[in-house]
């Protein structure tokens, strides 16, 4: 995929740091789906309470400025992608970063 490696590392580093701040373990899964690179970052923390928008600018948690997820979503969007919270049946939180692959194929 094409993109600014510094900014994409920033997004992933923030997701991993958030996961470790709120849990004890972070799993990362990378796949290709329909011409997109998909990165799921899953932690084993308590999860995000219903009604909370983790992407709201200034939303803050423990030891947080409240800008990381908002900025991550902006960076993903600037690369033609998306950053979203994925609801699941397992405990913890899953954030999905989806970006177009360079050639539409991996």
Number of C-alpha atoms within 10 A of each C-alpha: 15 10 16 12 9 8 15 16 11 16 23 17 14 17 25 19 14 22 24 16 16 19 17 10 14 20 12 15 10 13 11 16 15 11 15 20 20 21 19 21 22 25 25 18 18 11 17 16 8 6 6 9 13 19 20 14 14 14 16 15 12 9 8 12 12 17 16 24 26 18 19 24 18 17 20 20 14 12 18 12 18 18 24 17 17 12 13 9 6 10 14 19 23 25 20 19 24 23 23 22 19 13 10 13 13 14
